[in-house]
Every structure is written in C-alpha cells, then in structure tokens.
Amino acid sequence: HGLSMLRAGRCDAVLAVGGGSSIDAAKVIALAASNGKTPQQLIGVLKGRKPSLPLFVVPTTAGTGSEVTVGAVISDDRTHQKGLVIDSKVVPLASAIDPLIMKGMPRGITADTGMDALTHALEAWVSDFASAESDYYAGSAVRMIFNQLPVAFADGGNLEAREAMGLAAHYAGLALNQAGLGYVHAIAHQLGAHCGVPHGRANTILLPYILEFNRQVSEKRLAELARLTGLADAGVDDAEAADRLIRQVRTLIHDLNIDTRVPGLDPSHFPAMIKSAFAEAHGTYAVPRYMEPDEALAILRALHAA
C-alpha cells in the first residue's frame, strides 16, 4: 500500500517516523521504488541493483536500531512467513535520535524494545564474526542497557535514560551490522509469524534459552562481557562471571515485568518453525555453536509447557 502511494504521488524520498516495523517497511519501500521491484523480490541478500530512494528516519522506540542496520524484516500475513531483506542500500541516509519523541513510549514497549536492543548486542558479542569494533559497540550497548533500561521503564520522562537507550539501540544496530545475529532472532521470527508475538517480546522470551545453549562454548566471551559491564572483577573465574551475566539478563526480564508466555503456540507447527529458523540462521549468522533439530524442538516444547 505504501509503495503504491509513493508511486502514485511520484515521491522522490521517504521519511519514516516510528518503531522498527515502520522503519523496516520504509526501507523496503524506498529500495523497491528505485529498483522497480516488489518487496517480495527483494527478500534475500543484495537483491537491489540500484541505490534506494533517499530515506530519512526518526525512531520512536529504542530497540531495533533499524535506523542504521543493513536489514529489514517484512511479514506476509497470508503465508505466516517473515522475509529478511539484507542489503547495505537500505541503510537510511540520515536519522535523528530524539529522547523527547521516546518520552511517551508505554512501559511495555519500553521493556520489549529495550530487550530487543540487548539481544542484538549479546548476539553480536558471541558471534564468530565479532571484531574489536563490533565489541566496542556491543559492549557499550549492554552496559548502557543494564544501567538505563530499568530507569527508563520506571520513569518514562527521564530524558537522560531515554537518550542513553536510544544510543544503546543505535550502537547495538552497528554491532549487528558487523557481527550478525543468531538463533534468538531466527526462532523469534517464527514466534512472530506463527503466534503474533511482538519481535522484542519474542527475543526476550528466547534470550535466556539461547544464552544457556551457547554457554559452554561462549563462557570466556560472556565472562569478558560480565567484567566489562561491572558484574564481575578480575578475581572471579570465567564460569562464575558468565553465570552472573546470564543471571543479570534473567533479573532484568523479571524486573521489567515481561510476560514470557507464548499464547497460541501449536506443536504441529514446530517442524515448519524449526525449518524456517534454520534456513534463516544457517549460512547467514556466524553462530558460536550449531543447533540440531532436536535441540530446537526441546526449546519450543519448553516454551509450550511454560
């Protein structure tokens, strides 16, 4: 619909004001318009031949970092599939991160979107593509989120906390641009497509499961992050430091009063969900450890039983 309006009005630029879904839609509209393609034809990696129309973004949430990322997710209500468009051409020309606009964000959305940013940073941190630069952005984002998300949640009018969360989401987006994501996102997209769970909430639900799944192979990295964020000092061994980081994530979820149940989760959909999640993750994300179908099934069964 947005693409039809753009073409009918012969628009030469796109302005996105909103959260991640709005920004992602605008990114795909701007790229589809300049390339003469449908949004569906852009799903995949580097499917746009020509530069996007000029795109300007004003985020109203502090979560997706979509104002800086090379990806956009679009949903198909008919097929219950989420399509991922990955292309450097969708990065907006300019963005304005304004805490005053975020001031009115409801508490539930503040929590969900803040946890989305945390997920981006944590998945980038443990990625095999992590670098010194992505670590700087991811580590800074995690530290700001641990410190400021509870403040923004408790007092939406605290502009210092809102600004810090806007910057944290932006930094987490820069980190994922370089290091990528992982199984939290791959499976969360299935919860969104099949059960209508908002993206940030779906990431929150899955994050503890995937941290535990990666725990052994990522213990040293998680310990390093725990020390960086002040959860452990140099005298604490890696196992305990990693535990403290995972416990901090669980505590944050609890303190933000996030409902981690998944209504409408149908076990008959599990095989299709796992297939789609693996199709997204494998060959796309530099996950620290590959997941087997039975391991993914165990996670979905645990969510169903919760």
N, C-alpha and C positions, 0 to 999 in steps of 0.2 A: 504493500500500500504506500509506504514512504517513498519507495523507488518510483512508483507511478506518479506520485505528486511532484517529485523532483523533475521528472522528465516532462510532465505537463507544464510545469512552471518554467522550464528551461533554466533551472537554477545552476549556478556555476560554483557553488561552495555549500558546505554542510556545517551546521552548528548543532552540537549535541549538548544538552543540559539534562543530567540525570545520573542514574547509577550505572552499574556495569552492563545491564541488559540494554539500556538505551544507547549507551556509547558503542557497544558491540554492533548493534543494529545499524547505527550511523556509519560505522567503519565499513561495514559490508555494502551499505547503500552507496557510499562515496566511491568505493572500488568498483562495484558493479556498473555504476553510471558511466565511469570513464572508460570501462572496458567493453561495454555493450553486452554484458553477460547477466544471467540470472544469479541470485545469491547461491542457489544450489550448485551452479557451475564453478563457484569459487571455493567450495569445500575441498580441503586438502592443503598441500604445501605449494606455495608460489604459483598459484593458478592465474594471477593477474599479470597481464603483459605490459599494461600501461600504468603510469602513476595514478594514484587516486585523485579525485577532486580534492581541493583544499578542505581540510577538516579541522574544525576548532572545537575544543571540548571544555566544558565546565562540570567537573564531577560534583555530585551532591551527596555522595557517600564516600567513606574512606575504607575501601576494601579491595576492589578488583585491580586497581592500578591500570585499568584499561586505557587510561589517557596516555600511557607510554608503552604499552605492550604490543608485540607483533602478532597477537592472536585475537580472534573474535569467535564467540560461540553463538550459533543460531539454532533455534529449535523448530522442529516440524511437528505440529500438533497431530497430524494425521498418522505419521509413522512412529511417533514417540522416540525419535532419534534426535540427538544433538550433534550438529555438524560443526567441526572445528576448521576455521579459516586461518591459516598461518602464512603470513606474508608481511615483509617489512614495509610494504607500501601502505598498509593500513594504519601505521603509526601517525597519530594526529600531527598537524603542522604546529599547533600550539595548544597549550592547556593552561587553565587558571585554577589553582587550588585555593579555595576561599573558605576559611573556617566559619565565616558568617553564614554562608549558604548551608553548611553542615549543621549549624546550631539547632535547627528544627528537626533533625533526624530522630525518629522514635527510638526508644531504648532497645527494642527488639532488633531493629535494623542496625543500630549502632553495634550491637553484640555480634550479629551474624556477619556483617561486612568486615568488622574488625578481625574476626576469626578467619575470614577468607584471606585477608592480608597476611595473617600469621601463617596460614597454611602455605601460601606462596613462598614466604621466606624460609620456612622449615624444609619444604621440598627442594628448593634451590640449594639450601645449605648441604643436604645429604646427597645431592646429585653427583654422579660421576663427572659431570661437566663443570662442577664448581671451580671457580678461579679466585685469585686474590681480590679481583674487582667485585665479582658477584658475592663473595663472602663479606666484603665491606658493606654492601647494600643490604644483604640478608641479615647479617648480624646486627646492624644498626636498626633495622626494622623490628626485629624480635625484641631488642632491648626497649625501644620506644613503645611497642605494643604491650609488653608486660607491665611497663610503668604507667602508661597513659590510658589504655583502653578501660580499665576499671574506673578511672576518673571521669572519662567522657560518658561512660554508661551511667554513673551515679549523678553526674551534673552535666546535662547536655549543653548548658550555657557556658561551660568552661572553655573559652576560646583557645587557651594555651594547649589544653588536651586535644581539642578538635584539630588544631593546626598540626600538632605532633602526629596525630593519627593520619591526617591527610598526607603528610610527608612519609610516614611509615608505609602506607599503601603504595605510594609512588616508588619508594625505594624497593619494596618487595616486587613491584612490577619490573623494575630494572633488573633485579636479581633473576627473576624467572625468564626474562628475555635471553639472558646469557646461559643460565644453567638448566632451565626447563622445569618441568613439574614431575609428577609421579602417580602412584596408584591412588592416592587420596582423590585427586581430581578425576582420574579415569573412572573410578567407581562412583564418585559423587555425581558425575554427569548422568549415570544410569538412574540414580535415585531421583534426580530432577526430571528426567524424561519419563520414567515409568510411574513415579509416585507424586510428582509435582512439588518435591521438596525444594525450597529456595536454595540457590547454589551455596551461599555462605553457610547456611544451616547444614547442608549435606556434607560439606567439607569438615565442619565441626564434629559431626557425628562420626565420621570415618577417621579423623586425625589420630585419636589415641590407638586405634587398632593398627594403623599403618606404622606409627612410631614403634609399637611393640613388635610388629613384623620385621622392621628394619633394625631393631635394637642391637642385635648381636653384631651385625656387620658394620653398623654405624656408631657403635659405642664410643669410639675415640672422638669422632666428629661431634656427637651430641655432648660429650664431656667438655670439649673445647668451647662449645657454644654456652654451656652452663657457666663456665668460668668467665667468658666474655660478658655475660649478662648479670654477673654478680651472684649467681645461685650457688657457686662453689668456688673455693680458693684453691691455690696450687697444692695444698696438702691433702685434698680429697681425691681418692683414686677414681679412675675413669668410670667404673661400674656405678659407684655411688653418685658421681656427678651426673651421669646420664639419667639415672633414676630421678634425681632432683628435677631435671629439666622436664621429663615426662610427667612427673607429679605436678609441676607448675602448670602445665597445659591442662591437666585434668581439673586442678583447682580453679583455674581461670574459667573453664567451661561451667563449673558449678557456681562460681560467684556471679557469672553473667546470667544465671537462671535460664540457660538454654535447654529447651526440650529436645532430648536426643532420641526420642521415639520416631519410628518411621511408619506412619499410617498408610495402609493400603499396599504394603509390601507383599507381593504374591510369589510364593515359592515356584510356581510354574513358570515365572519369568526369569528365574535365576540363570538358566543356561544361556539365554539370549543376552542377559545383562553382562555376564562374565565374558562372553564372546566379544561384545561391543567394547567393554572396558579394556580387554587385552589388545583389540585391534587399534585402540587409541594409544595405549601405553607402549606396546612393543614396537620398536623401530622408530619411536618418536621421542620417548623420555629416557634419559640416562639414569634409570633407577639403580640404586645400590645393590638390589637383590631382586632376581626374577621370581615372580609368584606363579605357583602351579594352580590349575583349576580347582583342585580340592581345597587349597588354602583360601582362595577367594570365596568358595562355597561356604566354608566354615565361618567366614566373616559375615556373609549375608544371612546365614542361619542364626548367628548370634544377634544380629540386628532384628531379625524377625521375632526372636524369643524375648527381646528386651521389653 
